[in-house]
């Protein structure tokens, strides 16, 4: 047993040394002179919280002319949880927004790809002005006998002024409205 541990020490040492190197930019990993611009992770308390607006956590799609009829649902989806991670770079706060969801085929559903409209919005709490709004399409595949799928949505492109973290609200949810 001691022989196995002793022979593994050089490998473990290299792993521990490399695990101590941390960079959010792959190009900066070996930048000994520190010439590249640094992107620093920030404390989550300075990162704006992500939440859902009422009515945006569920989405249903119906067959043509079947709106509102439960027997005409092709699929339905829900968002259950949301989180974020932030970095600060060049006076800007870069927020990566995540939301976990589930997709389920309805009575008229079938296997295949489904496109879900998900919007991320950042609002200034004081002025109520919109700092960021982007409608994305999350593609989810329904396969297998149960025709259900779980997915994780990510918008890594939310950029707001660096000092705005505590003064903003970030919302994520389904939105079948216009792009803007």
Order of alpha helices (4+ residues) and beta strands (2+ residues): alpha-beta-beta-beta-beta-beta-beta-beta-beta-beta
